Amino acid sequence: MYNVARGEMEMTWKFSWHGATLVLACVFLATAPFAAAQVPTGQAPPHKAHPPATPQSIAQGKMIFDGTCAVCHGVDGGGANGPNIQGAARTMGPEGLYNRVWGGVIGSGMPNFSYLGEDKIWDVVDYVGTLGQATGAAATGDPQKGKEAYQSSGCASCHSIDGRGGDSGPDLSDIGSERSASFLRDELLNPGANKPNGEPGLPSRAAYGGYRMYRVTLANGKVATGTRVNESSFSLQLRDAHGNIISVDKLKARSIEELPNESFMPSYKGKLSEAQLNDVVAYLASLEVRR
């Protein structure tokens, strides 16, 4: 009797243990994607370059966004429990968006979605690039004609591409990877209106902070305007429109004010035809990271 009872107890215990193990395994598998999404992983590892957006990738991205992102950012990206991201493509660019989706934001409610994989994350990036835009993010002009218009308009005097050109403006060698077509168009028409911020973990973004413009009233009453080259607690170095460096003693300056919506870059509104504008945008959008 004792041995039989003991055997029954052992069998019952074994079944209970295996059952509990099975339940735990099922719970783990069911929550694995969620758990992965909660672990802050920081900077995305090396990955393939941003493939050109297509109607298919945008449609796939919308499906993923609706199921994972809309609950916080709203169905149109206009914000809900999370912030409005309709302008994220303009200020962060495709690479910045990829990094944000992959790694999330440590210390915030934004989880990481690294478990989606490269292709699906790029699909989400393509869809987010269309939010708030009536015509989407695709460039429709002729890149070769745009290159010719770029050169004839004197853009190379300030910007460099693959090591050739000026250095008073941002390097544009990979601008197609960093900025959407709509942002590029807006920048040509309204330079300075949407200056991008530096994105942590993206060295290509850090340089943009150097194109903030300042107006300084010196001790003698003269006014100097330029983009910030360097700054410490006591001094500020500016580059003026002619490329000259102006060093300012901050303790002796009468006033130092930032000019957030101004730029040395001229507007090409009325200087380029609509066709030329589309061509230049298409050319700039074609300049992507070569991995």
C-alpha positions as CSV (number, residue, x, y, z in Angstrom):
1,M,0.0,0.0,0.0
2,Y,2.7,2.4,0.9
3,N,4.7,1.7,-2.2
4,V,1.7,2.1,-4.4
5,A,0.7,5.3,-2.7
6,R,4.3,6.5,-2.9
7,G,4.4,5.6,-6.6
8,E,1.2,7.5,-7.3
9,M,2.6,10.6,-5.4
10,E,5.8,10.5,-7.4
11,M,3.9,10.2,-10.7
12,T,1.6,13.1,-9.6
13,W,4.7,15.2,-8.8
14,K,6.4,14.4,-12.1
15,F,3.3,15.3,-14.0
16,S,2.9,18.6,-12.0
17,W,6.5,19.5,-12.6
18,H,6.4,18.8,-16.3
19,G,3.1,20.7,-16.6
20,A,4.6,23.7,-14.8
21,T,7.6,23.6,-17.1
22,L,5.4,23.4,-20.2
23,V,3.3,26.4,-18.9
24,L,6.5,28.4,-18.2
25,A,7.9,27.6,-21.7
26,C,4.6,28.7,-23.4
27,V,4.6,31.9,-21.4
28,F,8.2,32.6,-22.3
29,L,7.6,32.0,-26.0
30,A,4.5,34.1,-26.0
31,T,6.2,37.0,-24.4
32,A,9.6,36.7,-26.0
33,P,9.0,39.5,-28.6
34,F,7.6,41.7,-25.9
35,A,10.5,41.0,-23.6
36,A,13.0,41.7,-26.4
37,A,11.2,45.0,-27.1
38,Q,11.7,46.1,-23.4
39,V,15.5,45.6,-23.2
40,P,17.3,48.8,-24.0
41,T,20.0,47.9,-26.5
42,G,21.4,51.3,-27.6
43,Q,23.0,51.9,-30.9
44,A,22.0,49.6,-33.8
45,P,24.8,47.3,-35.0
46,P,26.1,47.5,-38.6
47,H,23.3,46.9,-41.1
48,K,22.5,47.2,-44.8
49,A,22.0,50.7,-46.2
50,H,18.5,52.1,-46.6
51,P,17.0,50.6,-49.7
52,P,14.9,52.9,-51.9
53,A,11.3,53.3,-50.6
54,T,8.7,51.6,-52.7
55,P,4.8,51.5,-52.5
56,Q,5.2,47.9,-51.2
57,S,7.7,48.8,-48.5
58,I,5.5,51.7,-47.4
59,A,2.4,49.5,-47.3
60,Q,4.3,46.8,-45.3
61,G,5.5,49.5,-42.9
62,K,2.0,50.8,-42.4
63,M,0.8,47.4,-41.3
64,I,3.6,47.1,-38.8
65,F,3.1,50.7,-37.6
66,D,-0.6,50.2,-37.1
67,G,0.0,47.1,-35.0
68,T,2.9,48.2,-32.9
69,C,3.4,52.0,-33.0
70,A,-0.1,53.6,-33.5
71,V,-1.2,52.9,-29.9
72,C,1.4,55.4,-28.7
73,H,2.0,57.7,-31.7
74,G,-1.5,57.7,-33.1
75,V,-2.8,56.2,-36.4
76,D,-1.4,59.2,-38.3
77,G,1.7,59.7,-36.2
78,G,0.2,62.9,-34.8
79,G,0.7,61.7,-31.2
80,A,-1.3,60.0,-28.5
81,N,0.4,58.5,-25.5
82,G,3.6,59.2,-27.3
83,P,4.8,62.3,-29.2
84,N,3.9,63.5,-32.6
85,I,6.4,62.0,-35.1
86,Q,5.0,63.4,-38.3
87,G,8.2,65.5,-38.7
88,A,10.6,62.8,-37.5
89,A,11.8,61.9,-41.0
90,R,12.8,65.5,-41.6
91,T,14.8,65.9,-38.5
92,M,16.3,62.5,-38.1
93,G,16.5,61.0,-41.6
94,P,16.2,57.3,-42.5
95,E,19.3,56.2,-40.6
96,G,18.3,58.1,-37.4
97,L,14.8,56.6,-37.6
98,Y,16.2,53.1,-38.0
99,N,18.4,53.5,-35.0
100,R,15.5,54.8,-32.9
101,V,13.2,51.9,-33.9
102,W,15.9,49.4,-33.4
103,G,17.2,50.6,-30.0
104,G,14.3,52.5,-28.5
105,V,14.9,55.3,-26.0
106,I,16.5,54.3,-22.7
107,G,14.6,55.7,-19.7
108,S,11.4,56.5,-21.7
109,G,8.3,54.6,-22.8
110,M,9.8,53.9,-26.2
111,P,10.8,50.2,-26.3
112,N,13.2,48.7,-28.9
113,F,11.9,46.7,-31.8
114,S,15.2,45.0,-32.8
115,Y,13.3,41.7,-33.0
116,L,11.6,42.9,-36.2
117,G,14.8,42.6,-38.2
118,E,16.4,44.9,-40.8
119,D,13.8,44.6,-43.6
120,K,10.8,45.2,-41.4
121,I,12.4,48.1,-39.6
122,W,13.3,49.8,-43.0
123,D,9.6,49.2,-44.0
124,V,8.5,51.1,-40.8
125,V,11.1,53.9,-41.6
126,D,9.6,54.2,-45.2
127,Y,6.1,54.5,-43.8
128,V,7.0,57.0,-41.1
129,G,8.7,59.1,-43.8
130,T,5.3,59.6,-45.4
131,L,3.4,60.8,-42.3
132,G,2.1,64.3,-42.6
133,Q,3.0,64.5,-46.3
134,A,0.4,64.7,-49.0
135,T,2.7,63.3,-51.7
136,G,4.8,60.9,-49.8
137,A,8.6,60.8,-49.6
138,A,9.6,59.7,-53.1
139,A,11.8,61.9,-55.3
140,T,10.3,62.2,-58.8
141,G,13.0,64.2,-60.7
142,D,15.9,63.2,-62.9
143,P,19.1,62.8,-60.8
144,Q,21.5,63.4,-63.7
145,K,19.8,66.7,-64.6
146,G,19.7,67.5,-60.9
147,K,23.5,67.0,-60.7
148,E,23.9,69.5,-63.5
149,A,21.6,72.0,-61.9
150,Y,23.4,71.5,-58.6
151,Q,26.7,72.4,-60.2
152,S,25.5,75.3,-62.2
153,S,23.8,76.8,-59.2
154,G,27.0,77.1,-57.2
155,C,26.0,74.6,-54.5
156,A,29.5,73.0,-54.6
157,S,31.1,76.3,-53.4
158,C,29.7,75.6,-49.9
159,H,29.0,71.9,-49.9
160,S,31.3,68.9,-50.6
161,I,30.4,65.6,-52.1
162,D,32.9,62.8,-51.9
163,G,35.7,65.2,-50.9
164,R,35.1,67.7,-53.6
165,G,33.6,71.2,-53.0
166,G,33.5,73.8,-50.2
167,D,33.3,73.3,-46.5
168,S,31.2,76.2,-45.2
169,G,28.1,74.0,-45.4
170,P,27.3,70.4,-44.4
171,D,29.0,67.6,-46.4
172,L,26.3,66.1,-48.7
173,S,28.0,62.8,-49.6
174,D,25.4,60.7,-47.8
175,I,22.6,63.2,-47.5
176,G,20.1,60.8,-49.2
177,S,20.6,58.4,-46.3
178,E,20.1,61.1,-43.7
179,R,17.2,63.2,-45.1
180,S,13.9,62.5,-46.8
181,A,13.1,64.0,-50.2
182,S,10.5,66.3,-48.7
183,F,13.1,67.7,-46.2
184,L,15.6,68.3,-49.0
185,R,12.9,70.2,-51.0
186,D,12.0,72.3,-48.0
187,E,15.6,73.1,-47.3
188,L,16.1,74.4,-50.8
189,L,13.1,76.6,-50.5
190,N,13.3,77.6,-46.8
191,P,16.9,77.1,-45.6
192,G,17.3,77.3,-41.9
193,A,13.6,76.6,-41.1
194,N,14.1,73.0,-40.2
195,K,17.7,72.7,-38.9
196,P,18.3,69.1,-37.7
197,N,19.5,68.4,-34.2
198,G,22.4,66.1,-33.5
199,E,21.2,62.5,-33.0
200,P,23.1,60.7,-30.1
201,G,25.1,57.8,-31.5
202,L,25.1,59.1,-35.1
203,P,28.4,60.9,-35.8
204,S,27.0,62.1,-39.1
205,R,24.4,64.2,-37.1
206,A,26.8,65.8,-34.7
207,A,28.1,68.2,-37.3
208,Y,24.8,69.9,-37.9
209,G,25.0,71.6,-34.5
210,G,27.9,73.6,-35.9
211,Y,25.6,75.3,-38.4
212,R,23.6,77.2,-35.8
213,M,23.7,80.9,-36.4
214,Y,24.5,83.6,-33.9
215,R,24.4,87.3,-33.8
216,V,26.9,88.9,-31.4
217,T,27.0,92.6,-30.4
218,L,30.6,93.3,-29.5
219,A,31.9,95.7,-26.8
220,N,32.6,98.4,-29.4
221,G,29.0,98.2,-30.7
222,K,29.8,96.3,-33.9
223,V,27.7,93.3,-34.8
224,A,29.1,89.9,-36.0
225,T,26.9,87.2,-37.4
226,G,28.1,83.7,-38.2
227,T,27.8,79.9,-37.6
228,R,29.3,78.5,-34.5
229,V,32.7,76.8,-35.0
230,N,33.6,76.3,-31.3
231,E,32.5,77.4,-27.9
232,S,33.8,77.3,-24.3
233,S,32.7,78.9,-21.1
234,F,34.6,82.1,-22.0
235,S,34.8,82.3,-25.8
236,L,32.8,81.7,-28.9
237,Q,34.2,81.3,-32.4
238,L,32.1,82.1,-35.4
239,R,32.5,81.6,-39.1
240,D,31.1,84.5,-41.1
241,A,29.6,84.5,-44.6
242,H,33.1,84.9,-46.2
243,G,34.6,82.0,-44.2
244,N,36.5,84.3,-41.8
245,I,36.8,83.1,-38.2
246,I,35.7,85.6,-35.5
247,S,36.7,85.0,-31.9
248,V,34.4,86.5,-29.3
249,D,35.2,87.1,-25.6
250,K,31.8,86.1,-24.1
251,L,32.5,88.1,-20.9
252,K,33.0,91.3,-22.9
253,A,30.3,90.9,-25.5
254,R,27.2,93.0,-25.0
255,S,24.8,90.3,-26.2
256,I,24.9,86.9,-27.8
257,E,21.7,85.6,-29.5
258,E,21.0,82.5,-31.4
259,L,19.2,82.9,-34.7
260,P,17.3,79.5,-35.0
261,N,15.6,80.1,-38.3
262,E,18.4,81.8,-40.3
263,S,21.0,80.4,-42.6
264,F,23.7,81.6,-44.9
265,M,22.3,79.3,-47.5
266,P,20.2,81.2,-50.0
267,S,16.6,80.2,-50.9
268,Y,16.2,78.8,-54.4
269,K,12.6,79.7,-54.5
270,G,12.1,81.5,-57.9
271,K,15.8,80.7,-58.8
272,L,15.1,77.1,-59.9
273,S,12.1,76.1,-62.0
274,E,9.7,73.4,-60.5
275,A,11.3,70.8,-62.8
276,Q,14.9,71.8,-61.8
277,L,13.9,71.8,-58.1
278,N,12.6,68.2,-58.5
279,D,15.7,67.2,-60.3
280,V,18.0,68.6,-57.6
281,V,16.0,66.8,-54.9
282,A,16.3,63.6,-56.9
283,Y,20.0,64.0,-57.2
284,L,20.5,64.7,-53.5
285,A,18.2,61.8,-52.5
286,S,20.4,59.5,-54.6
287,L,23.5,60.3,-52.5
288,E,23.4,57.4,-50.0
289,V,25.7,55.6,-47.7
290,R,27.9,53.1,-49.5
291,R,28.3,50.0,-47.2
